[in-house]
Amino acid sequence: MIASGERLQLISRDGNLMWQSDVLGIDGVIVDDVDSALIRGRGEWDPPGGWKPFAVCVKTGQTV
């Protein structure tokens, strides 16, 4: 899994893009927790300090 400044991406072991999330922030994405169903974290929308929580499906990358 890769967290960029705006979204998450899941890359397979052989280097293929499995999924890419919607935009989760504009100036940083932090992953706080991953379980078998969800990736939970925070995206910064209003720098500095304007973090908002998100949850993304582990299998699809869709925001829930």
ABEGO torsion letter per residue (X at the ends): XBBBAABBBBBBAAGBBABBBBBABAAEBBBABBBAABBBBBBBABOBGBBBBBBBBAAAGBBX
